Amino acid sequence: MTTAYIALGSNLGERAALLRGALAALERAGDVRVVAESAVYETPDYLNMVVAVETSLGPEALLERCLAVEAAHGRVRRERWGARTLDLDLLSHGAMTLQTERLTLPHPRLAERAFVLVPLAEIAPELKVGDATAGALAALCDRSGLRRIGPLAEGGGRS
């Protein structure tokens, strides 16, 4: 089993319900198990969180699972960085580095985004991100516009 980290975000519809549904869908086939969840963070438009999963899937197969979960929850890819019901980004897959046409690991913009770094550091502060750790980078990033909401389980829990 490999530990991978996935960022989840939603800015359309019932955002918290979509995040809960995504976590359940990731685990449905039994080859992905969520082992840690950050709190949910809100930016002006999005709810965001990061999860650690243990999986027997390789990185490409896990990416396919993420894309299938997005599609099942109404994600339509029309424009880059557009509004979306659900967005799942594979941040890392074990210690693997990879660059293909479809997937770059670790995620190339991981260190630039407080809405990813802060929740990642909450569950994996010692995770290496380039030459630093997620915790060190999160401590230095600009958190303006980022508000901690609390655990996803609040307000209905995960089914």
ROLUM-791606 format. One line per field, with one value per residue (C-alpha): residue number from 1; residue in one letter; chain; x, y, z. Coordinates in Angstrom, 3 decimals, always signed. Each point is the difference from the previous one (the first is absolute). Example, Ala and Ser with C-alpha at 12.3 -4.5 7.8 and 13.67 -1.06 7.14 Angstrom:
<nodes>
k	[1,2]
r	[a,s]
c	[A,A]
u	[+12.300,+1.370]
v	[-4.500,+3.440]
w	[+7.800,-0.660]
</nodes>
This chain:
<nodes>
k	[1,2,3,4,5,6,7,8,9,10,11,12,13,14,15,16,17,18,19,20,21,22,23,24,25,26,27,28,29,30,31,32,33,34,35,36,37,38,39,40,41,42,43,44,45,46,47,48,49,50,51,52,53,54,55,56,57,58,59,60,61,62,63,64,65,66,67,68,69,70,71,72,73,74,75,76,77,78,79,80,81,82,83,84,85,86,87,88,89,90,91,92,93,94,95,96,97,98,99,100,101,102,103,104,105,106,107,108,109,110,111,112,113,114,115,116,117,118,119,120,121,122,123,124,125,126,127,128,129,130,131,132,133,134,135,136,137,138,139,140,141,142,143,144,145,146,147,148,149,150,151,152,153,154,155,156,157,158,159]
r	[m,t,t,a,y,i,a,l,g,s,n,l,g,e,r,a,a,l,l,r,g,a,l,a,a,l,e,r,a,g,d,v,r,v,v,a,e,s,a,v,y,e,t,p,d,y,l,n,m,v,v,a,v,e,t,s,l,g,p,e,a,l,l,e,r,c,l,a,v,e,a,a,h,g,r,v,r,r,e,r,w,g,a,r,t,l,d,l,d,l,l,s,h,g,a,m,t,l,q,t,e,r,l,t,l,p,h,p,r,l,a,e,r,a,f,v,l,v,p,l,a,e,i,a,p,e,l,k,v,g,d,a,t,a,g,a,l,a,a,l,c,d,r,s,g,l,r,r,i,g,p,l,a,e,g,g,g,r,s]
c	[A,A,A,A,A,A,A,A,A,A,A,A,A,A,A,A,A,A,A,A,A,A,A,A,A,A,A,A,A,A,A,A,A,A,A,A,A,A,A,A,A,A,A,A,A,A,A,A,A,A,A,A,A,A,A,A,A,A,A,A,A,A,A,A,A,A,A,A,A,A,A,A,A,A,A,A,A,A,A,A,A,A,A,A,A,A,A,A,A,A,A,A,A,A,A,A,A,A,A,A,A,A,A,A,A,A,A,A,A,A,A,A,A,A,A,A,A,A,A,A,A,A,A,A,A,A,A,A,A,A,A,A,A,A,A,A,A,A,A,A,A,A,A,A,A,A,A,A,A,A,A,A,A,A,A,A,A,A,A]
u	[+0.000,+1.155,-0.937,-1.220,-1.346,-3.000,-1.300,-3.752,-1.859,-3.522,-1.579,-3.372,-3.069,-0.058,+3.761,+0.382,-2.329,+2.023,+3.222,-1.605,-1.280,+3.436,+1.651,-2.577,+0.406,+3.797,-0.298,-2.865,+2.071,+2.072,+3.424,+0.151,-0.407,-0.091,+2.322,+0.132,-2.131,+0.895,-2.544,-2.007,+1.273,-1.969,+1.279,-2.438,-1.547,+1.328,-0.049,+3.345,+1.568,+2.761,-0.159,+2.616,-0.936,+1.546,-0.376,+1.080,-0.611,+2.883,+0.062,-1.668,-2.776,-0.524,-0.206,-2.641,-1.949,+0.152,-1.235,-2.826,-1.076,-0.029,-2.112,-2.418,-0.546,-0.810,+3.427,+0.132,+3.428,-0.616,+2.692,+3.141,-0.538,-3.718,-2.842,-0.468,-2.177,+3.037,+3.743,+2.345,+3.739,+2.500,+2.751,+2.406,+0.190,+2.554,+3.464,-0.584,+0.989,-1.738,-0.560,-2.288,-2.369,-2.835,+1.665,+2.878,+0.981,+0.411,-2.657,+1.871,-1.871,-0.232,+2.381,-1.813,-3.480,-0.909,-3.356,+1.975,+3.096,-1.824,-2.303,+2.843,+2.238,-2.795,+0.104,+3.597,+2.231,+3.194,-0.885,+2.834,-1.030,+3.085,+2.795,-2.357,-2.873,-3.701,-0.005,+2.874,-1.516,-3.449,+1.496,+1.390,-2.920,-2.494,-3.207,-2.060,-3.380,+0.310,-2.303,-0.020,-3.568,+0.630,-0.301,-2.084,-1.966,-1.591,-3.367,-1.013,+3.088,+1.280,-2.014]
v	[+0.000,+3.497,+3.223,+2.689,+3.487,+1.445,+3.577,+0.443,+3.179,+1.071,+3.340,-0.902,-1.547,-1.592,+0.203,-1.947,-2.749,-0.256,-0.397,-2.699,-1.772,+0.134,-1.654,-2.780,-0.517,-0.166,-2.869,-1.849,-2.558,-0.971,+0.775,+3.495,+0.699,+3.499,-0.047,+3.716,+3.056,+3.633,+2.482,+1.782,+3.429,+2.689,+2.549,+2.559,-2.525,-3.456,-2.594,-1.838,-2.882,-2.588,-3.705,-2.684,-3.315,-3.432,-1.651,-2.958,+2.046,+1.446,+3.752,-0.102,-2.285,+2.245,+3.016,-1.857,-0.683,+3.696,+1.018,-2.554,+1.306,+3.553,-1.022,-1.978,+3.157,+2.189,+1.381,+1.209,+1.117,+3.065,+2.426,-0.138,+1.417,+0.466,-0.612,-3.664,-2.221,-2.019,+0.091,-2.779,+0.535,-2.771,+1.773,-2.884,-3.779,-1.361,+1.367,-0.285,+2.725,-0.183,+2.216,-1.162,+1.836,-0.591,-0.025,+1.688,-1.171,+1.617,+2.459,+2.881,+2.834,-1.624,+2.454,+3.047,-0.529,+0.738,-1.752,-3.209,+0.524,+0.889,-3.053,-2.252,+1.225,-0.722,-3.746,-0.408,+2.794,-1.984,-0.906,+1.127,+2.657,+0.770,+0.917,+0.862,-1.615,+0.689,+1.403,+2.409,+1.246,+0.394,+2.060,+2.451,+0.243,+2.854,-1.203,+3.094,-1.028,-3.504,-0.891,-3.286,-1.334,-3.234,-3.731,-1.141,-2.232,+3.094,+0.683,-3.518,-2.166,-2.269,-2.985]
w	[+0.000,-0.850,+1.765,-2.368,+0.659,-1.817,+0.119,-0.316,-0.816,-0.885,-0.839,-1.508,+1.593,+3.444,+0.433,+3.266,-1.215,-3.204,+2.006,+2.166,-3.108,-1.603,+3.008,+0.027,-3.758,+0.254,+2.489,-1.672,-1.965,+3.045,-1.496,+1.502,+3.704,+1.499,+3.003,+0.889,-0.758,+0.490,+1.159,-2.654,-0.994,-1.775,-2.475,-1.381,-2.380,+0.845,+2.734,+0.027,+1.885,-0.360,+0.744,+0.399,-1.546,+0.035,-3.377,-2.059,-3.161,-1.968,-0.616,-3.430,+1.290,+3.032,-2.306,-2.042,+3.206,+0.906,-3.461,+0.152,+3.425,-1.356,-3.001,+2.180,+2.049,-2.990,-0.885,-3.575,-1.228,-2.165,+1.084,+2.080,+3.494,-0.647,+2.451,+0.871,+2.120,+1.003,-0.604,+1.108,-0.456,+0.622,+1.932,+0.565,-0.210,+2.425,-0.783,-3.739,-2.403,-3.344,-3.000,-2.764,-2.281,+2.491,+3.396,+1.813,+3.480,+2.363,-1.144,-1.694,+1.771,+3.420,+1.695,-1.453,+1.423,+3.609,-0.474,-0.636,+2.162,+3.210,+0.049,-1.210,+2.826,+2.462,-0.803,-1.299,+1.314,-0.678,-3.597,-2.271,-2.526,-2.027,+2.398,+2.868,+1.873,-0.348,+3.537,-0.637,-3.247,+1.570,+2.824,-2.555,-2.426,-0.257,+1.676,-0.746,-1.339,+1.481,+2.895,+1.940,+0.215,+1.920,-0.590,-2.957,+2.364,+1.539,-1.573,-0.896,-0.050,-2.700,-1.121]
</nodes>
